[in-house]
Amino acid sequence: MSSTLACACLEVPERAGYQLNEGAVMTVKACPFCSSGHQHIYEVDAGVWAVYCSHCKAVGPHTSSRQAAIARWGSRHS
């Protein structure tokens, strides 16, 4: 957990699946900027979630759920 973030972070082990409360498992892709596997899923604000790379400090799109944050982090624009 990073001391620079003022939020609740859930660390995602490198190249592992993230267990959601509903029992589903989603895989968080490596960082698109630095290729590290050091991502955290955190609540930015009440009901606003994002994926954060603790290696290069990249932050994914803000979404309304953990599942959406993981999915948006994993999507790449061509």
N, C-alpha and C positions, 0 to 999 in steps of 0.2 A: 504494500500500500504506500502511495506517495504522500509525503507530508505537505506537498504543495497544493493538493486538491482538497477543497473544503466540501467533500461529498462522500457518500458511502460507495466504495469501490468493491467490485467482485473480481478478483484476479482470475484470469483464464490461463491454465497451464499451457505451455508451448505446444501448438498443434494438437490440442485436445478438444474434446467436445465440451460444451457448457450445458449443465443440467438445469433446465428450467423448472419452475415450481410445478408445472402441469405434467411433468414426467417426460416431456420431449427433450431430445438432445440436439443442439445445434452446434455446428463447428464454426469457430471464428477463424477466418482466413488470416494469414500473415499480413503485416502492415504493407499497404501498397507503396509506401514511400521508402521504407528502410528494410523491408522483408523480415523484420524480427517477429518473433512469436510472443512478445510481451504485452499482450492487450489486457485491458481492464474494461468491464462494463460498469458504468456508474450512472447514478441518478443526478443529473445536472441541476435540476430544480424539481419541485413536486410534480411527478408524473412525466418528466422529460428525461429521456435516456440517451446515452451515447457510448461509443466504444472509444477508448483512449489508448494510445501506444506509449508506454512508459520509456521506450528507448529513444524515439525521436520527437515525442510530445505531440504527434498528430492526433486530432480529434475528429471522429466521424460525424455524420449528420445527426442532428438532434431529432428524436422521434418520441412517440407516445408510449412505447413499450420496449422491453429488453429484446424481444424477438425481432421487432422492426429495426432496432439499432444494429443487431448482429447481421440481419439481412442486408441493410443498406451499406454497412461496412464492407460486406463481402461482394457487393455489386461493383462492377467496373464499367466505366463509359468507354465506348470504342471510338 
